[in-house]
Amino acid sequence: MTEIDTLKAALLAEVAGAEDEAAIEQVRVSALGKKGSVSELLKMLGTMTPEERQTRGAAINALKTEITDAITARKTLLKDAAIDARLKAETVDVSLPVRSSPAERGRIHPISQIIDEITAVFADMGFSIAEGPDVETDYYNFTALNFPEGHPAREMHDTFFFQADEKGERKVLRTHTSPVQVRTMEAQDPPIRIVIPGKTYRQDSDATHSPMFHQVEGLVIDRKSNVGNMRWVLEEFCKTFFEVPSVTMRFRPSFFPFTEPSFEVDIQCDRSGPIVKFGEGTDWMEILGCGMVHPNVLRSGGLDPDEYQGFAWGMGLDRIAMLKYGMPDLRDFFNADVRWMNHYGFRPLDMPTLFGGLSQ
C-alpha cells in the first residue's frame, strides 16, 4: 500500500468518525487546510519531473477530490441531523395562547374615547376644537363671564384659589371651560363655531362628583344664530352621540350668569332597567345647560352685542360617559385600576367615526 493509499484510508476513517459539524470541520482543516496533510502533498507537485507529475501528481489530485467529496457529503449529513435534533428539542405547544401585542393589550381611557366621539360629531357640523389654560385669572373665570362680585361660585367652598401674587391677585383652577369662550372671541373674528373639552376643578367629591372632572362646552357666534339653531344642534348631537334614531328634549328655564335666556335641557329616556336607554321610555334626565350668550360676555370678548349674537352649552364629559356606557361610579375614572380599564376601555386603533360607528 502506497503512502497516498494509507493517507486516504486514514482521512476517510476520520471523515466517517466525525459526529458533528465542528468535528467534520476539524477534519477538513487537518486535511485540506493551509498546512493540511493533502495540501502538503500538493506542494510537492512543483518539484516533480513531468513523468512523476503524470503518475504521482494525478494520484494526489484524485486524493484531494475524493477527500473533498467525502467531507462535503458527511457535512451535509451531519447538518441535516443537527436540524432534525433541534426541531425535536424545540417543539412548540400550539395549544398555548399566543401573547397579544401591545396594541391589542392597550386600552384607551373612556374620557379620551368620549372626547374623540364628541370631536367626530361636531367636526361633521363644522365646529373646531378650542383649548385654554387650566390655571385661570379671576377675570376670565368669573368677571368676563358676567359673575358679579359676591356670587357664591367665587367662594372658597366651590373654587380652588391660589395664593395672592405680588399684585394681590389670586389665580384659580378653572371651575368650567367657559373662559375659553372669551379668549376665543378676543382672538378670532366671527363667525365662531367651537367646542371646548377639558379638565375643570371644584371642591366636591362623591360617587357622582370629583374635585377634578371634565367638561365640554360649545359656542356659536354670528349675526343670526338663535334658540332654534341651538335646539337643532343639541338634538343632532344627542341623537348621534347616544346612537339612537331620535331623541325628545325638554328645555326648562334656568339661570346662568353668562347666558340670557338660559335653559336646563332634559332628554327623554327609560330608567326602568340597570342602564339608562335614550330615545324611548317616559322618564326625563337632565343632560346639559345652555342659552343665548349674554351681551355682557360678548362685550368682554370685544364684540358688539348689537351686531353679534350666539348660543353656548355645556355638559360633563364624565357624566355622559357614565350614561352612555353604564359606569356606576365617577371615582373609578381616576383610580387607575387596570381591571376597570380592561373592562370599560377602548381599543386604541378603533377610532370613532360617524360612518363606522362612534362606539364600534
C-alpha positions in Angstrom: 0.0 0.0 0.0 1.4 3.3 -1.0 1.7 6.4 1.1 -1.2 8.0 -0.7 -3.4 5.0 -0.1 -2.5 4.9 3.6 -3.3 8.7 4.0 -6.6 8.2 2.1 -7.7 5.4 4.3 -6.9 7.4 7.5 -8.7 10.5 6.3 -11.8 8.6 5.2 -11.9 6.9 8.6 -11.7 10.4 10.3 -14.5 11.7 8.0 -16.7 8.7 8.8 -16.0 9.1 12.5 -16.9 12.8 12.7 -20.0 13.1 14.9 -21.0 16.7 14.5 -20.3 19.7 12.3 -17.5 21.0 14.5 -15.7 17.6 14.2 -16.0 17.4 10.4 -14.7 21.0 10.1 -11.7 20.0 12.1 -11.1 17.0 9.7 -11.3 19.4 6.7 -8.7 21.8 8.2 -6.3 18.9 9.1 -6.6 17.5 5.5 -7.2 20.4 3.2 -6.2 23.4 5.3 -3.2 25.6 4.5 -0.9 23.1 6.4 -3.1 20.0 6.0 -1.8 16.6 5.0 -3.2 16.7 1.5 -2.1 20.3 1.0 1.4 19.4 1.9 1.4 16.7 -0.8 0.1 19.2 -3.3 3.1 21.5 -2.6 5.4 18.7 -3.8 4.0 18.9 -7.4 6.3 21.7 -8.3 9.4 19.6 -7.5 8.4 16.6 -9.6 9.6 15.6 -13.0 7.0 15.6 -15.8 6.9 11.8 -15.6 6.3 11.8 -11.8 3.6 14.5 -12.2 1.7 12.3 -14.6 1.5 9.4 -12.1 2.1 10.6 -8.6 0.6 14.1 -9.2 -2.6 12.6 -10.7 -2.9 10.4 -7.6 -2.5 13.3 -5.3 -5.2 15.4 -7.1 -7.5 12.4 -7.1 -7.0 12.1 -3.3 -7.9 15.8 -2.9 -11.1 15.4 -4.9 -12.1 12.2 -3.1 -11.5 13.6 0.4 -13.3 16.9 -0.5 -16.3 15.0 -1.8 -16.4 12.8 1.3 -16.1 15.8 3.7 -18.9 17.6 1.8 -21.2 14.6 1.9 -20.6 14.0 5.6 -21.1 17.7 6.5 -24.5 17.7 4.7 -25.5 14.6 6.6 -24.4 16.0 9.9 -26.1 19.3 9.2 -29.4 17.6 8.4 -29.1 15.5 11.6 -28.5 18.6 13.7 -31.6 20.3 12.2 -33.7 17.3 13.0 -32.4 17.1 16.6 -33.1 20.8 17.1 -36.6 20.5 15.7 -37.3 17.7 18.1 -35.8 19.6 21.1 -37.6 22.9 20.3 -41.1 21.7 19.8 -43.8 24.3 20.3 -47.0 23.6 22.2 -49.6 25.0 19.8 -52.3 24.8 22.4 -50.7 27.6 24.5 -52.3 31.0 23.9 -50.4 33.5 21.8 -49.2 36.5 23.8 -51.1 39.5 22.4 -49.3 42.6 21.1 -49.2 45.9 23.0 -51.7 47.3 20.5 -54.1 44.5 21.5 -53.5 44.7 25.2 -53.6 48.5 25.5 -56.8 50.4 26.2 -58.0 54.0 25.6 -59.4 55.7 28.7 -63.2 56.3 28.3 -62.7 60.0 28.7 -60.3 60.1 25.8 -62.8 58.0 23.8 -65.7 60.4 24.6 -63.6 63.4 23.5 -62.9 61.6 20.2 -66.5 60.8 19.8 -67.6 64.4 20.5 -64.9 65.7 18.2 -66.2 63.4 15.4 -69.8 64.6 15.9 -69.2 68.3 16.0 -66.5 68.3 13.3 -69.2 67.0 11.0 -71.3 70.1 11.8 -68.4 72.4 11.0 -67.1 73.0 14.6 -63.4 73.2 15.6 -61.7 72.3 18.9 -60.5 75.1 21.2 -58.4 74.9 24.3 -57.3 77.1 27.2 -55.2 77.0 30.4 -56.2 75.1 33.5 -54.9 77.9 35.7 -57.0 81.0 35.1 -57.3 84.5 36.3 -60.3 85.7 38.2 -61.2 87.9 35.3 -61.5 85.1 32.7 -63.0 82.6 35.1 -65.6 84.9 36.6 -65.7 88.6 35.7 -65.6 88.3 31.9 -68.4 85.7 32.2 -70.7 88.1 34.0 -70.3 86.7 37.5 -70.9 89.7 39.8 -68.9 90.3 42.9 -70.1 88.3 45.8 -71.5 85.5 43.6 -71.5 82.1 45.5 -69.3 80.5 42.9 -66.4 82.8 43.9 -66.4 81.5 47.4 -63.8 79.1 48.9 -66.2 76.1 49.1 -66.5 75.9 45.3 -63.3 77.2 43.9 -59.6 76.3 44.3 -57.8 79.6 44.8 -54.0 80.1 44.6 -52.1 82.3 47.0 -52.2 86.0 46.0 -49.3 87.3 43.9 -47.3 90.5 44.4 -50.2 92.5 42.9 -52.7 90.9 45.3 -54.4 88.9 42.5 -55.3 85.3 43.2 -55.5 82.9 40.3 -57.8 79.9 40.3 -58.1 76.4 38.9 -60.8 77.0 36.3 -64.2 75.9 37.5 -65.5 75.5 34.0 -64.2 75.6 30.4 -66.2 78.8 29.7 -63.1 81.1 30.0 -62.0 79.7 26.6 -65.2 81.3 25.1 -64.0 84.8 26.0 -60.4 84.0 25.0 -61.6 82.8 21.6 -63.8 85.8 21.0 -60.8 88.0 21.7 -58.5 86.2 19.3 -60.9 85.3 16.5 -63.5 87.3 14.4 -67.0 85.8 14.0 -68.4 83.5 12.8 -67.2 81.3 15.6 -68.1 77.6 16.0 -66.1 75.8 18.6 -66.3 73.0 21.1 -64.1 73.1 24.2 -63.3 69.8 26.0 -61.1 69.9 29.1 -60.4 69.5 32.8 -62.2 71.6 35.4 -61.9 71.8 39.2 -64.3 72.2 42.1 -64.2 71.3 45.7 -66.6 68.4 45.7 -66.2 64.6 45.9 -68.7 61.7 46.0 -69.9 58.9 43.7 -71.1 61.5 41.1 -68.7 64.4 41.8 -64.9 64.7 41.7 -62.6 67.6 42.6 -61.2 67.3 39.1 -63.6 66.4 36.3 -64.1 67.0 32.6 -66.5 69.3 30.7 -67.2 70.1 27.2 -68.7 73.4 26.1 -69.8 74.7 22.7 -70.0 78.2 21.4 -71.6 79.7 18.3 -71.2 83.4 17.5 -72.6 85.0 14.3 -75.2 87.6 13.3 -78.3 85.4 13.0 -77.9 82.4 15.4 -81.0 81.8 17.6 -82.6 79.3 20.0 -84.0 77.3 17.2 -80.5 76.7 15.8 -79.3 75.8 19.3 -82.0 73.2 19.7 -81.2 71.6 16.4 -77.5 71.4 17.2 -78.2 69.8 20.6 -80.8 67.3 19.3 -78.5 66.2 16.5 -75.6 65.8 18.9 -77.5 63.8 21.4 -79.1 61.6 18.7 -75.7 60.9 17.1 -73.7 60.6 20.4 -76.1 58.1 22.0 -76.5 56.3 18.7 -80.3 56.3 18.6 -82.6 57.2 15.7 -84.4 60.0 17.5 -84.5 61.9 20.8 -87.1 64.0 22.6 -85.7 67.0 24.5 -87.3 69.3 27.0 -86.0 72.9 27.6 -86.7 74.3 31.1 -86.0 78.0 32.0 -83.0 78.3 34.3 -80.3 80.9 35.2 -76.6 81.1 34.3 -74.7 84.4 34.6 -73.2 84.0 31.1 -76.4 83.3 29.1 -79.7 85.0 28.7 -82.2 83.3 28.3 -80.8 80.2 30.0 -82.2 76.6 29.9 -81.7 73.3 31.5 -82.1 70.5 29.0 -83.7 67.2 29.8 -83.7 64.2 27.4 -86.5 61.6 27.4 -85.3 58.1 28.5 -86.2 54.8 30.1 -84.7 54.3 33.5 -86.6 51.1 34.4 -83.6 48.8 34.0 -79.9 48.9 35.1 -78.9 51.0 32.1 -80.5 54.3 31.0 -81.9 54.0 27.5 -82.4 57.2 25.4 -84.8 57.6 22.6 -87.5 55.6 24.4 -89.5 55.5 27.7 -91.4 58.1 29.7 -88.7 59.3 32.1 -86.7 62.5 31.9 -83.0 63.1 32.7 -81.1 66.4 32.8 -78.3 66.3 30.3 -76.9 69.8 29.9 -77.3 73.5 30.3 -77.4 76.1 27.6 -78.6 79.5 26.5 -78.0 82.6 24.3 -74.7 84.3 25.1 -75.2 87.2 27.5 -74.5 90.7 25.9 -72.0 91.4 28.7 -70.0 88.3 27.8 -70.0 89.4 24.1 -68.6 92.8 25.3 -65.9 91.1 27.3 -64.9 89.3 24.2 -64.6 92.5 22.3 -67.8 92.0 20.2 -70.8 94.4 19.8 -73.9 92.7 21.1 -76.0 94.9 18.7 -74.2 93.3 15.8 -73.5 89.7 17.0 -75.3 87.1 19.0 -74.8 83.5 19.7 -75.5 80.5 21.9 -73.5 78.2 24.2 -74.0 75.0 26.0 -72.0 72.8 28.5 -72.1 69.3 29.9 -70.0 67.0 32.0 -67.9 64.6 29.9 -67.6 62.1 32.8 -71.4 62.1 33.3 -72.3 61.5 29.7 -69.7 58.7 29.6 -71.4 57.1 32.6 -74.8 57.4 31.0 -73.7 56.0 27.6 -71.6 53.1 28.9 -73.3 52.2 32.1 -70.5 53.2 34.5 -71.9 53.5 38.1 -69.2 55.5 40.0 -67.4 58.6 38.8 -64.5 57.9 41.1 -63.5 54.9 39.1 -62.4 57.2 36.3 -59.5 58.4 38.4 -58.5 55.2 40.3 -56.0 53.9 37.7 -57.3 50.4 38.1 -56.2 48.3 35.2 -59.1 45.9 35.7 -61.6 48.7 35.2 -59.7 49.9 32.1 -59.7 46.4 30.6 -63.5 46.2 31.2 -64.5 49.7 30.1 -61.5 50.8 28.0 -61.4 51.0 24.2 -59.1 49.5 21.7 -56.5 52.2 20.5 -57.0 51.5 16.8 -60.8 51.7 16.9 -61.1 55.4 16.2 -64.7 56.7 16.4 -66.2 57.8 13.1 -69.7 58.7 12.0 -69.7 56.3 9.1 -68.1 53.5 11.1 -69.9 54.0 14.4 -68.8 56.0 17.4 -68.6 53.1 19.8 -68.0 50.3 17.3 
